[in-house]
Amino acid sequence: MTQKSMLVEGLSDAIGFVGGALLGFWAGHLLGFDIFEAGYGNGAIAGIVLVGLGGGLGLQIARRWRNRQKPEGEN
């Protein structure tokens, strides 16, 4: 694995994860869930779950995108 491919892998994973987590955060915010509320109430837990799910889905989307960019023999 070359340094360039490792850099692309790391950057795409980071962008996918952060982008997905932000989408999860804003989806929770629109639904009324505040991850920063005092204590661990139901709204905070639901917001945290949405951020985690968004980050995981964003990471998976980034990896699938990266795999589609590879030539056919490398998959």
N, CA, C, O and CB atoms as a CASP TS submission, in Angstrom:
PFRMAT TS
TARGET T0000
AUTHOR 0000-0000-0000
METHOD Language model
MODEL 1
PARENT N/A
ATOM      1  N   MET     1       0.860  -1.175   0.000  1.00  0.00           N
ATOM      2  CA  MET     1       0.000   0.000   0.000  1.00  0.00           C
ATOM      3  C   MET     1       0.903   1.234   0.000  1.00  0.00           C
ATOM      4  O   MET     1       1.802   1.352   0.832  1.00  0.00           O
ATOM      5  CB  MET     1      -0.976   0.000   1.236  1.00  0.00           C
ATOM      6  N   THR     2       0.662   2.133  -0.920  1.00  0.00           N
ATOM      7  CA  THR     2       1.503   3.315  -1.031  1.00  0.00           C
ATOM      8  C   THR     2       1.053   4.386  -0.052  1.00  0.00           C
ATOM      9  O   THR     2      -0.038   4.321   0.515  1.00  0.00           O
ATOM     10  CB  THR     2       1.480   3.858  -2.458  1.00  0.00           C
ATOM     11  N   GLN     3       1.923   5.373   0.131  1.00  0.00           N
ATOM     12  CA  GLN     3       1.568   6.461   1.038  1.00  0.00           C
ATOM     13  C   GLN     3       0.370   7.237   0.519  1.00  0.00           C
ATOM     14  O   GLN     3      -0.473   7.673   1.303  1.00  0.00           O
ATOM     15  CB  GLN     3       2.752   7.401   1.234  1.00  0.00           C
ATOM     16  N   LYS     4       0.284   7.414  -0.795  1.00  0.00           N
ATOM     17  CA  LYS     4      -0.843   8.148  -1.362  1.00  0.00           C
ATOM     18  C   LYS     4      -2.150   7.416  -1.109  1.00  0.00           C
ATOM     19  O   LYS     4      -3.148   8.042  -0.751  1.00  0.00           O
ATOM     20  CB  LYS     4      -0.643   8.363  -2.861  1.00  0.00           C
ATOM     21  N   SER     5      -2.164   6.097  -1.288  1.00  0.00           N
ATOM     22  CA  SER     5      -3.397   5.354  -1.061  1.00  0.00           C
ATOM     23  C   SER     5      -3.767   5.338   0.428  1.00  0.00           C
ATOM     24  O   SER     5      -4.947   5.346   0.778  1.00  0.00           O
ATOM     25  CB  SER     5      -3.254   3.919  -1.587  1.00  0.00           C
ATOM     26  N   MET     6      -2.757   5.315   1.294  1.00  0.00           N
ATOM     27  CA  MET     6      -3.043   5.380   2.728  1.00  0.00           C
ATOM     28  C   MET     6      -3.614   6.740   3.108  1.00  0.00           C
ATOM     29  O   MET     6      -4.508   6.831   3.950  1.00  0.00           O
ATOM     30  CB  MET     6      -1.776   5.096   3.543  1.00  0.00           C
ATOM     31  N   LEU     7      -3.096   7.799   2.484  1.00  0.00           N
ATOM     32  CA  LEU     7      -3.616   9.141   2.744  1.00  0.00           C
ATOM     33  C   LEU     7      -5.054   9.267   2.266  1.00  0.00           C
ATOM     34  O   LEU     7      -5.897   9.821   2.971  1.00  0.00           O
ATOM     35  CB  LEU     7      -2.741  10.197   2.064  1.00  0.00           C
ATOM     36  N   VAL     8      -5.340   8.759   1.074  1.00  0.00           N
ATOM     37  CA  VAL     8      -6.703   8.801   0.541  1.00  0.00           C
ATOM     38  C   VAL     8      -7.641   8.003   1.438  1.00  0.00           C
ATOM     39  O   VAL     8      -8.761   8.436   1.707  1.00  0.00           O
ATOM     40  CB  VAL     8      -6.744   8.253  -0.901  1.00  0.00           C
ATOM     41  N   GLU     9      -7.189   6.844   1.900  1.00  0.00           N
ATOM     42  CA  GLU     9      -8.013   6.024   2.785  1.00  0.00           C
ATOM     43  C   GLU     9      -8.315   6.750   4.095  1.00  0.00           C
ATOM     44  O   GLU     9      -9.461   6.783   4.543  1.00  0.00           O
ATOM     45  CB  GLU     9      -7.317   4.693   3.073  1.00  0.00           C
ATOM     46  N   GLY    10      -7.299   7.323   4.695  1.00  0.00           N
ATOM     47  CA  GLY    10      -7.500   8.027   5.958  1.00  0.00           C
ATOM     48  C   GLY    10      -8.379   9.251   5.828  1.00  0.00           C
ATOM     49  O   GLY    10      -9.260   9.483   6.656  1.00  0.00           O
ATOM     50  N   LEU    11      -8.140  10.038   4.786  1.00  0.00           N
ATOM     51  CA  LEU    11      -8.946  11.246   4.589  1.00  0.00           C
ATOM     52  C   LEU    11     -10.393  10.915   4.254  1.00  0.00           C
ATOM     53  O   LEU    11     -11.310  11.559   4.763  1.00  0.00           O
ATOM     54  CB  LEU    11      -8.348  12.101   3.484  1.00  0.00           C
ATOM     55  N   SER    12     -10.603   9.924   3.410  1.00  0.00           N
ATOM     56  CA  SER    12     -11.989   9.578   3.063  1.00  0.00           C
ATOM     57  C   SER    12     -12.731   9.008   4.274  1.00  0.00           C
ATOM     58  O   SER    12     -13.911   9.298   4.469  1.00  0.00           O
ATOM     59  CB  SER    12     -12.016   8.562   1.899  1.00  0.00           C
ATOM     60  N   ASP    13     -12.050   8.205   5.083  1.00  0.00           N
ATOM     61  CA  ASP    13     -12.679   7.694   6.303  1.00  0.00           C
ATOM     62  C   ASP    13     -13.031   8.837   7.255  1.00  0.00           C
ATOM     63  O   ASP    13     -14.127   8.869   7.814  1.00  0.00           O
ATOM     64  CB  ASP    13     -11.750   6.688   7.005  1.00  0.00           C
ATOM     65  N   ALA    14     -12.100   9.773   7.436  1.00  0.00           N
ATOM     66  CA  ALA    14     -12.339  10.888   8.352  1.00  0.00           C
ATOM     67  C   ALA    14     -13.479  11.774   7.864  1.00  0.00           C
ATOM     68  O   ALA    14     -14.347  12.164   8.645  1.00  0.00           O
ATOM     69  CB  ALA    14     -11.067  11.719   8.520  1.00  0.00           C
ATOM     70  N   ILE    15     -13.475  12.092   6.571  1.00  0.00           N
ATOM     71  CA  ILE    15     -14.527  12.948   6.025  1.00  0.00           C
ATOM     72  C   ILE    15     -15.883  12.258   6.102  1.00  0.00           C
ATOM     73  O   ILE    15     -16.886  12.887   6.438  1.00  0.00           O
ATOM     74  CB  ILE    15     -14.211  13.328   4.573  1.00  0.00           C
ATOM     75  N   GLY    16     -15.913  10.967   5.792  1.00  0.00           N
ATOM     76  CA  GLY    16     -17.167  10.226   5.877  1.00  0.00           C
ATOM     77  C   GLY    16     -17.696  10.161   7.292  1.00  0.00           C
ATOM     78  O   GLY    16     -18.888  10.365   7.526  1.00  0.00           O
ATOM     79  N   PHE    17     -16.807   9.876   8.246  1.00  0.00           N
ATOM     80  CA  PHE    17     -17.244   9.765   9.638  1.00  0.00           C
ATOM     81  C   PHE    17     -17.730  11.106  10.182  1.00  0.00           C
ATOM     82  O   PHE    17     -18.812  11.188  10.762  1.00  0.00           O
ATOM     83  CB  PHE    17     -16.106   9.233  10.507  1.00  0.00           C
ATOM     84  N   VAL    18     -16.936  12.145   9.996  1.00  0.00           N
ATOM     85  CA  VAL    18     -17.313  13.463  10.532  1.00  0.00           C
ATOM     86  C   VAL    18     -18.562  13.988   9.835  1.00  0.00           C
ATOM     87  O   VAL    18     -19.456  14.533  10.481  1.00  0.00           O
ATOM     88  CB  VAL    18     -16.152  14.469  10.370  1.00  0.00           C
ATOM     89  N   GLY    19     -18.621  13.824   8.506  1.00  0.00           N
ATOM     90  CA  GLY    19     -19.808  14.276   7.778  1.00  0.00           C
ATOM     91  C   GLY    19     -21.061  13.550   8.232  1.00  0.00           C
ATOM     92  O   GLY    19     -22.104  14.174   8.428  1.00  0.00           O
ATOM     93  N   GLY    20     -20.970  12.240   8.399  1.00  0.00           N
ATOM     94  CA  GLY    20     -22.114  11.472   8.875  1.00  0.00           C
ATOM     95  C   GLY    20     -22.511  11.832  10.295  1.00  0.00           C
ATOM     96  O   GLY    20     -23.699  11.909  10.611  1.00  0.00           O
ATOM     97  N   ALA    21     -21.519  12.053  11.154  1.00  0.00           N
ATOM     98  CA  ALA    21     -21.815  12.442  12.533  1.00  0.00           C
ATOM     99  C   ALA    21     -22.492  13.802  12.575  1.00  0.00           C
ATOM    100  O   ALA    21     -23.411  14.013  13.367  1.00  0.00           O
ATOM    101  CB  ALA    21     -20.533  12.463  13.375  1.00  0.00           C
ATOM    102  N   LEU    22     -22.049  14.727  11.734  1.00  0.00           N
ATOM    103  CA  LEU    22     -22.698  16.040  11.684  1.00  0.00           C
ATOM    104  C   LEU    22     -24.127  15.939  11.169  1.00  0.00           C
ATOM    105  O   LEU    22     -25.024  16.610  11.678  1.00  0.00           O
ATOM    106  CB  LEU    22     -21.897  16.994  10.802  1.00  0.00           C
ATOM    107  N   LEU    23     -24.340  15.100  10.159  1.00  0.00           N
ATOM    108  CA  LEU    23     -25.707  14.900   9.681  1.00  0.00           C
ATOM    109  C   LEU    23     -26.586  14.285  10.767  1.00  0.00           C
ATOM    110  O   LEU    23     -27.743  14.673  10.929  1.00  0.00           O
ATOM    111  CB  LEU    23     -25.711  14.010   8.434  1.00  0.00           C
ATOM    112  N   GLY    24     -26.034  13.323  11.510  1.00  0.00           N
ATOM    113  CA  GLY    24     -26.774  12.740  12.624  1.00  0.00           C
ATOM    114  C   GLY    24     -27.076  13.760  13.706  1.00  0.00           C
ATOM    115  O   GLY    24     -28.162  13.763  14.286  1.00  0.00           O
ATOM    116  N   PHE    25     -26.097  14.636  13.976  1.00  0.00           N
ATOM    117  CA  PHE    25     -26.316  15.680  14.977  1.00  0.00           C
ATOM    118  C   PHE    25     -27.444  16.613  14.556  1.00  0.00           C
ATOM    119  O   PHE    25     -28.338  16.923  15.344  1.00  0.00           O
ATOM    120  CB  PHE    25     -25.029  16.481  15.206  1.00  0.00           C
ATOM    121  N   TRP    26     -27.391  17.058  13.293  1.00  0.00           N
ATOM    122  CA  TRP    26     -28.419  18.003  12.829  1.00  0.00           C
ATOM    123  C   TRP    26     -29.780  17.333  12.704  1.00  0.00           C
ATOM    124  O   TRP    26     -30.802  17.977  12.940  1.00  0.00           O
ATOM    125  CB  TRP    26     -28.018  18.609  11.480  1.00  0.00           C
ATOM    126  N   ALA    27     -29.817  16.058  12.340  1.00  0.00           N
ATOM    127  CA  ALA    27     -31.093  15.338  12.309  1.00  0.00           C
ATOM    128  C   ALA    27     -31.678  15.266  13.721  1.00  0.00           C
ATOM    129  O   ALA    27     -32.872  15.494  13.913  1.00  0.00           O
ATOM    130  CB  ALA    27     -30.909  13.908  11.721  1.00  0.00           C
ATOM    131  N   GLY    28     -30.841  14.950  14.699  1.00  0.00           N
ATOM    132  CA  GLY    28     -31.309  14.925  16.085  1.00  0.00           C
ATOM    133  C   GLY    28     -31.750  16.293  16.568  1.00  0.00           C
ATOM    134  O   GLY    28     -32.737  16.418  17.293  1.00  0.00           O
ATOM    135  N   HIS    29     -31.015  17.319  16.164  1.00  0.00           N
ATOM    136  CA  HIS    29     -31.368  18.690  16.554  1.00  0.00           C
ATOM    137  C   HIS    29     -32.734  19.071  15.974  1.00  0.00           C
ATOM    138  O   HIS    29     -33.552  19.693  16.651  1.00  0.00           O
ATOM    139  CB  HIS    29     -30.280  19.693  16.078  1.00  0.00           C
ATOM    140  N   LEU    30     -32.968  18.695  14.719  1.00  0.00           N
ATOM    141  CA  LEU    30     -34.267  18.990  14.096  1.00  0.00           C
ATOM    142  C   LEU    30     -35.404  18.218  14.758  1.00  0.00           C
ATOM    143  O   LEU    30     -36.541  18.688  14.791  1.00  0.00           O
ATOM    144  CB  LEU    30     -34.223  18.662  12.605  1.00  0.00           C
ATOM    145  N   LEU    31     -35.098  17.037  15.282  1.00  0.00           N
ATOM    146  CA  LEU    31     -36.108  16.239  15.976  1.00  0.00           C
ATOM    147  C   LEU    31     -36.270  16.630  17.443  1.00  0.00           C
ATOM    148  O   LEU    31     -37.129  16.091  18.142  1.00  0.00           O
ATOM    149  CB  LEU    31     -35.754  14.776  15.883  1.00  0.00           C
ATOM    150  N   GLY    32     -35.449  17.563  17.906  1.00  0.00           N
ATOM    151  CA  GLY    32     -35.567  18.036  19.280  1.00  0.00           C
ATOM    152  C   GLY    32     -34.693  17.324  20.288  1.00  0.00           C
ATOM    153  O   GLY    32     -34.905  17.467  21.492  1.00  0.00           O
ATOM    154  N   PHE    33     -33.713  16.557  19.827  1.00  0.00           N
ATOM    155  CA  PHE    33     -32.800  15.859  20.730  1.00  0.00           C
ATOM    156  C   PHE    33     -31.528  16.677  20.878  1.00  0.00           C
ATOM    157  O   PHE    33     -30.886  17.017  19.884  1.00  0.00           O
ATOM    158  CB  PHE    33     -32.478  14.430  20.209  1.00  0.00           C
ATOM    159  N   ASP    34     -31.159  16.999  22.122  1.00  0.00           N
ATOM    160  CA  ASP    34     -29.978  17.818  22.387  1.00  0.00           C
ATOM    161  C   ASP    34     -28.938  16.971  23.099  1.00  0.00           C
ATOM    162  O   ASP    34     -29.138  16.572  24.246  1.00  0.00           O
ATOM    163  CB  ASP    34     -30.340  19.071  23.232  1.00  0.00           C
ATOM    164  N   ILE    35     -27.827  16.695  22.425  1.00  0.00           N
ATOM    165  CA  ILE    35     -26.804  15.853  23.037  1.00  0.00           C
ATOM    166  C   ILE    35     -26.060  16.587  24.146  1.00  0.00           C
ATOM    167  O   ILE    35     -25.341  15.965  24.928  1.00  0.00           O
ATOM    168  CB  ILE    35     -25.820  15.372  21.982  1.00  0.00           C
ATOM    169  N   PHE    36     -26.224  17.886  24.217  1.00  0.00           N
ATOM    170  CA  PHE    36     -25.509  18.665  25.220  1.00  0.00           C
ATOM    171  C   PHE    36     -26.383  19.067  26.405  1.00  0.00           C
ATOM    172  O   PHE    36     -25.967  19.895  27.215  1.00  0.00           O
ATOM    173  CB  PHE    36     -24.934  19.895  24.584  1.00  0.00           C
ATOM    174  N   GLU    37     -27.576  18.504  26.524  1.00  0.00           N
ATOM    175  CA  GLU    37     -28.416  18.854  27.667  1.00  0.00           C
ATOM    176  C   GLU    37     -27.827  18.278  28.951  1.00  0.00           C
ATOM    177  O   GLU    37     -27.077  17.302  28.916  1.00  0.00           O
ATOM    178  CB  GLU    37     -29.856  18.343  27.460  1.00  0.00           C
ATOM    179  N   ALA    38     -28.165  18.879  30.066  1.00  0.00           N
ATOM    180  CA  ALA    38     -27.618  18.450  31.358  1.00  0.00           C
ATOM    181  C   ALA    38     -28.103  17.041  31.687  1.00  0.00           C
ATOM    182  O   ALA    38     -29.279  16.719  31.518  1.00  0.00           O
ATOM    183  CB  ALA    38     -28.025  19.438  32.485  1.00  0.00           C
ATOM    184  N   GLY    39     -27.196  16.227  32.147  1.00  0.00           N
ATOM    185  CA  GLY    39     -27.539  14.858  32.505  1.00  0.00           C
ATOM    186  C   GLY    39     -27.668  13.979  31.283  1.00  0.00           C
ATOM    187  O   GLY    39     -27.391  14.403  30.162  1.00  0.00           O
ATOM    188  N   TYR    40     -28.089  12.760  31.511  1.00  0.00           N
ATOM    189  CA  TYR    40     -28.272  11.814  30.422  1.00  0.00           C
ATOM    190  C   TYR    40     -29.741  11.437  30.322  1.00  0.00           C
ATOM    191  O   TYR    40     -30.133  10.305  30.605  1.00  0.00           O
ATOM    192  CB  TYR    40     -27.397  10.559  30.627  1.00  0.00           C
ATOM    193  N   GLY    41     -30.539  12.405  29.916  1.00  0.00           N
ATOM    194  CA  GLY    41     -31.955  12.133  29.726  1.00  0.00           C
ATOM    195  C   GLY    41     -32.193  11.409  28.411  1.00  0.00           C
ATOM    196  O   GLY    41     -31.265  11.146  27.646  1.00  0.00           O
ATOM    197  N   ASN    42     -33.455  11.096  28.168  1.00  0.00           N
ATOM    198  CA  ASN    42     -33.795  10.366  26.937  1.00  0.00           C
ATOM    199  C   ASN    42     -33.427  11.147  25.688  1.00  0.00           C
ATOM    200  O   ASN    42     -32.970  10.561  24.706  1.00  0.00           O
ATOM    201  CB  ASN    42     -35.278  10.039  26.912  1.00  0.00           C
ATOM    202  N   GLY    43     -33.619  12.467  25.709  1.00  0.00           N
ATOM    203  CA  GLY    43     -33.284  13.281  24.549  1.00  0.00           C
ATOM    204  C   GLY    43     -31.795  13.282  24.257  1.00  0.00           C
ATOM    205  O   GLY    43     -31.385  13.230  23.097  1.00  0.00           O
ATOM    206  N   ALA    44     -30.980  13.341  25.311  1.00  0.00           N
ATOM    207  CA  ALA    44     -29.526  13.327  25.122  1.00  0.00           C
ATOM    208  C   ALA    44     -29.062  11.974  24.594  1.00  0.00           C
ATOM    209  O   ALA    44     -28.213  11.916  23.704  1.00  0.00           O
ATOM    210  CB  ALA    44     -28.805  13.654  26.443  1.00  0.00           C
ATOM    211  N   ILE    45     -29.605  10.896  25.126  1.00  0.00           N
ATOM    212  CA  ILE    45     -29.221   9.563  24.675  1.00  0.00           C
ATOM    213  C   ILE    45     -29.641   9.355  23.218  1.00  0.00           C
ATOM    214  O   ILE    45     -28.871   8.810  22.427  1.00  0.00           O
ATOM    215  CB  ILE    45     -29.852   8.481  25.581  1.00  0.00           C
ATOM    216  N   ALA    46     -30.839   9.777  22.861  1.00  0.00           N
ATOM    217  CA  ALA    46     -31.303   9.635  21.480  1.00  0.00           C
ATOM    218  C   ALA    46     -30.411  10.441  20.534  1.00  0.00           C
ATOM    219  O   ALA    46     -30.079   9.973  19.445  1.00  0.00           O
ATOM    220  CB  ALA    46     -32.774  10.092  21.351  1.00  0.00           C
ATOM    221  N   GLY    47     -30.025  11.646  20.946  1.00  0.00           N
ATOM    222  CA  GLY    47     -29.132  12.457  20.125  1.00  0.00           C
ATOM    223  C   GLY    47     -27.768  11.821  19.960  1.00  0.00           C
ATOM    224  O   GLY    47     -27.206  11.843  18.864  1.00  0.00           O
ATOM    225  N   ILE    48     -27.228  11.259  21.018  1.00  0.00           N
ATOM    226  CA  ILE    48     -25.927  10.585  20.960  1.00  0.00           C
ATOM    227  C   ILE    48     -26.002   9.372  20.039  1.00  0.00           C
ATOM    228  O   ILE    48     -25.073   9.118  19.272  1.00  0.00           O
ATOM    229  CB  ILE    48     -25.467  10.158  22.373  1.00  0.00           C
ATOM    230  N   VAL    49     -27.092   8.630  20.110  1.00  0.00           N
ATOM    231  CA  VAL    49     -27.271   7.467  19.237  1.00  0.00           C
ATOM    232  C   VAL    49     -27.324   7.905  17.774  1.00  0.00           C
ATOM    233  O   VAL    49     -26.729   7.256  16.914  1.00  0.00           O
ATOM    234  CB  VAL    49     -28.559   6.695  19.615  1.00  0.00           C
ATOM    235  N   LEU    50     -28.029   8.996  17.485  1.00  0.00           N
ATOM    236  CA  LEU    50     -28.103   9.476  16.106  1.00  0.00           C
ATOM    237  C   LEU    50     -26.737   9.929  15.590  1.00  0.00           C
ATOM    238  O   LEU    50     -26.403   9.701  14.428  1.00  0.00           O
ATOM    239  CB  LEU    50     -29.105  10.624  16.003  1.00  0.00           C
ATOM    240  N   VAL    51     -25.951  10.568  16.452  1.00  0.00           N
ATOM    241  CA  VAL    51     -24.600  10.976  16.044  1.00  0.00           C
ATOM    242  C   VAL    51     -23.751   9.741  15.760  1.00  0.00           C
ATOM    243  O   VAL    51     -23.028   9.713  14.764  1.00  0.00           O
ATOM    244  CB  VAL    51     -23.931  11.854  17.139  1.00  0.00           C
ATOM    245  N   GLY    52     -23.824   8.737  16.600  1.00  0.00           N
ATOM    246  CA  GLY    52     -23.058   7.512  16.392  1.00  0.00           C
ATOM    247  C   GLY    52     -23.481   6.768  15.137  1.00  0.00           C
ATOM    248  O   GLY    52     -22.636   6.299  14.374  1.00  0.00           O
ATOM    249  N   LEU    53     -24.785   6.658  14.920  1.00  0.00           N
ATOM    250  CA  LEU    53     -25.272   5.995  13.713  1.00  0.00           C
ATOM    251  C   LEU    53     -24.874   6.774  12.460  1.00  0.00           C
ATOM    252  O   LEU    53     -24.483   6.184  11.454  1.00  0.00           O
ATOM    253  CB  LEU    53     -26.796   5.832  13.772  1.00  0.00           C
ATOM    254  N   GLY    54     -24.975   8.090  12.527  1.00  0.00           N
ATOM    255  CA  GLY    54     -24.579   8.912  11.381  1.00  0.00           C
ATOM    256  C   GLY    54     -23.106   8.761  11.068  1.00  0.00           C
ATOM    257  O   GLY    54     -22.727   8.648   9.902  1.00  0.00           O
ATOM    258  N   GLY    55     -22.263   8.757  12.101  1.00  0.00           N
ATOM    259  CA  GLY    55     -20.830   8.580  11.886  1.00  0.00           C
ATOM    260  C   GLY    55     -20.507   7.226  11.289  1.00  0.00           C
ATOM    261  O   GLY    55     -19.686   7.134  10.376  1.00  0.00           O
ATOM    262  N   GLY    56     -21.130   6.184  11.783  1.00  0.00           N
ATOM    263  CA  GLY    56     -20.898   4.842  11.250  1.00  0.00           C
ATOM    264  C   GLY    56     -21.378   4.695   9.816  1.00  0.00           C
ATOM    265  O   GLY    56     -20.699   4.086   8.989  1.00  0.00           O
ATOM    266  N   LEU    57     -22.547   5.251   9.519  1.00  0.00           N
ATOM    267  CA  LEU    57     -23.056   5.179   8.150  1.00  0.00           C
ATOM    268  C   LEU    57     -22.198   6.001   7.200  1.00  0.00           C
ATOM    269  O   LEU    57     -21.943   5.583   6.070  1.00  0.00           O
ATOM    270  CB  LEU    57     -24.504   5.661   8.095  1.00  0.00           C
ATOM    271  N   GLY    58     -21.753   7.164   7.651  1.00  0.00           N
ATOM    272  CA  GLY    58     -20.873   7.981   6.815  1.00  0.00           C
ATOM    273  C   GLY    58     -19.564   7.268   6.517  1.00  0.00           C
ATOM    274  O   GLY    58     -19.056   7.343   5.398  1.00  0.00           O
ATOM    275  N   LEU    59     -19.021   6.587   7.498  1.00  0.00           N
ATOM    276  CA  LEU    59     -17.784   5.821   7.302  1.00  0.00           C
ATOM    277  C   LEU    59     -17.994   4.693   6.295  1.00  0.00           C
ATOM    278  O   LEU    59     -17.152   4.476   5.424  1.00  0.00           O
ATOM    279  CB  LEU    59     -17.287   5.245   8.642  1.00  0.00           C
ATOM    280  N   GLN    60     -19.104   3.978   6.408  1.00  0.00           N
ATOM    281  CA  GLN    60     -19.387   2.895   5.469  1.00  0.00           C
ATOM    282  C   GLN    60     -19.600   3.416   4.052  1.00  0.00           C
ATOM    283  O   GLN    60     -19.162   2.786   3.090  1.00  0.00           O
ATOM    284  CB  GLN    60     -20.611   2.115   5.923  1.00  0.00           C
ATOM    285  N   ILE    61     -20.261   4.544   3.915  1.00  0.00           N
ATOM    286  CA  ILE    61     -20.456   5.143   2.590  1.00  0.00           C
ATOM    287  C   ILE    61     -19.117   5.554   1.998  1.00  0.00           C
ATOM    288  O   ILE    61     -18.881   5.343   0.808  1.00  0.00           O
ATOM    289  CB  ILE    61     -21.401   6.363   2.671  1.00  0.00           C
ATOM    290  N   ALA    62     -18.240   6.135   2.802  1.00  0.00           N
ATOM    291  CA  ALA    62     -16.913   6.532   2.308  1.00  0.00           C
ATOM    292  C   ALA    62     -16.112   5.315   1.851  1.00  0.00           C
ATOM    293  O   ALA    62     -15.431   5.376   0.828  1.00  0.00           O
ATOM    294  CB  ALA    62     -16.136   7.292   3.401  1.00  0.00           C
ATOM    295  N   ARG    63     -16.184   4.223   2.588  1.00  0.00           N
ATOM    296  CA  ARG    63     -15.440   3.020   2.212  1.00  0.00           C
ATOM    297  C   ARG    63     -16.000   2.394   0.941  1.00  0.00           C
ATOM    298  O   ARG    63     -15.238   1.929   0.093  1.00  0.00           O
ATOM    299  CB  ARG    63     -15.468   2.001   3.350  1.00  0.00           C
ATOM    300  N   ARG    64     -17.318   2.377   0.800  1.00  0.00           N
ATOM    301  CA  ARG    64     -17.905   1.840  -0.425  1.00  0.00           C
ATOM    302  C   ARG    64     -17.558   2.713  -1.625  1.00  0.00           C
ATOM    303  O   ARG    64     -17.301   2.195  -2.712  1.00  0.00           O
ATOM    304  CB  ARG    64     -19.424   1.722  -0.282  1.00  0.00           C
ATOM    305  N   TRP    65     -17.546   4.024  -1.439  1.00  0.00           N
ATOM    306  CA  TRP    65     -17.154   4.938  -2.511  1.00  0.00           C
ATOM    307  C   TRP    65     -15.704   4.672  -2.920  1.00  0.00           C
ATOM    308  O   TRP    65     -15.382   4.601  -4.106  1.00  0.00           O
ATOM    309  CB  TRP    65     -17.331   6.413  -2.067  1.00  0.00           C
ATOM    310  N   ARG    66     -14.840   4.528  -1.916  1.00  0.00           N
ATOM    311  CA  ARG    66     -13.419   4.296  -2.193  1.00  0.00           C
ATOM    312  C   ARG    66     -13.214   2.968  -2.934  1.00  0.00           C
ATOM    313  O   ARG    66     -12.385   2.889  -3.841  1.00  0.00           O
ATOM    314  CB  ARG    66     -12.608   4.302  -0.877  1.00  0.00           C
ATOM    315  N   ASN    67     -13.957   1.939  -2.556  1.00  0.00           N
ATOM    316  CA  ASN    67     -13.833   0.644  -3.233  1.00  0.00           C
ATOM    317  C   ASN    67     -14.318   0.710  -4.677  1.00  0.00           C
ATOM    318  O   ASN    67     -13.790   0.000  -5.533  1.00  0.00           O
ATOM    319  CB  ASN    67     -14.616  -0.423  -2.476  1.00  0.00           C
ATOM    320  N   ARG    68     -15.316   1.551  -4.964  1.00  0.00           N
ATOM    321  CA  ARG    68     -15.780   1.696  -6.341  1.00  0.00           C
ATOM    322  C   ARG    68     -14.786   2.459  -7.204  1.00  0.00           C
ATOM    323  O   ARG    68     -14.811   2.340  -8.429  1.00  0.00           O
ATOM    324  CB  ARG    68     -17.121   2.397  -6.367  1.00  0.00           C
ATOM    325  N   GLN    69     -13.902   3.249  -6.575  1.00  0.00           N
ATOM    326  CA  GLN    69     -12.926   4.021  -7.323  1.00  0.00           C
ATOM    327  C   GLN    69     -11.729   3.172  -7.751  1.00  0.00           C
ATOM    328  O   GLN    69     -10.990   3.561  -8.655  1.00  0.00           O
ATOM    329  CB  GLN    69     -12.457   5.196  -6.495  1.00  0.00           C
ATOM    330  N   LYS    70     -11.533   2.029  -7.119  1.00  0.00           N
ATOM    331  CA  LYS    70     -10.404   1.160  -7.442  1.00  0.00           C
ATOM    332  C   LYS    70     -10.623   0.483  -8.784  1.00  0.00           C
ATOM    333  O   LYS    70     -11.763   0.215  -9.164  1.00  0.00           O
ATOM    334  CB  LYS    70     -10.198   0.109  -6.344  1.00  0.00           C
ATOM    335  N   PRO    71      -9.545   0.202  -9.506  1.00  0.00           N
ATOM    336  CA  PRO    71      -9.682  -0.602 -10.727  1.00  0.00           C
ATOM    337  C   PRO    71     -10.236  -1.987 -10.404  1.00  0.00           C
ATOM    338  O   PRO    71     -10.123  -2.456  -9.271  1.00  0.00           O
ATOM    339  CB  PRO    71      -8.322  -0.729 -11.448  1.00  0.00           C
ATOM    340  N   GLU    72     -10.826  -2.633 -11.389  1.00  0.00           N
ATOM    341  CA  GLU    72     -11.537  -3.907 -11.171  1.00  0.00           C
ATOM    342  C   GLU    72     -10.675  -4.986 -10.537  1.00  0.00           C
ATOM    343  O   GLU    72     -11.185  -5.758  -9.725  1.00  0.00           O
ATOM    344  CB  GLU    72     -12.074  -4.419 -12.478  1.00  0.00           C
ATOM    345  N   GLY    73      -9.410  -5.074 -10.865  1.00  0.00           N
ATOM    346  CA  GLY    73      -8.558  -6.136 -10.347  1.00  0.00           C
ATOM    347  C   GLY    73      -8.170  -5.962  -8.889  1.00  0.00           C
ATOM    348  O   GLY    73      -7.763  -6.939  -8.259  1.00  0.00           O
ATOM    349  N   GLU    74      -8.276  -4.770  -8.323  1.00  0.00           N
ATOM    350  CA  GLU    74      -7.836  -4.511  -6.959  1.00  0.00           C
ATOM    351  C   GLU    74      -8.910  -4.794  -5.922  1.00  0.00           C
ATOM    352  O   GLU    74      -8.577  -4.915  -4.743  1.00  0.00           O
ATOM    353  CB  GLU    74      -7.386  -3.093  -6.835  1.00  0.00           C
ATOM    354  N   ASN    75     -10.175  -4.904  -6.294  1.00  0.00           N
ATOM    355  CA  ASN    75     -11.242  -5.102  -5.318  1.00  0.00           C
ATOM    356  C   ASN    75     -11.198  -6.447  -4.691  1.00  0.00           C
ATOM    357  O   ASN    75     -12.036  -6.762  -3.846  1.00  0.00           O
ATOM    358  CB  ASN    75     -12.566  -4.902  -5.943  1.00  0.00           C
TER
END
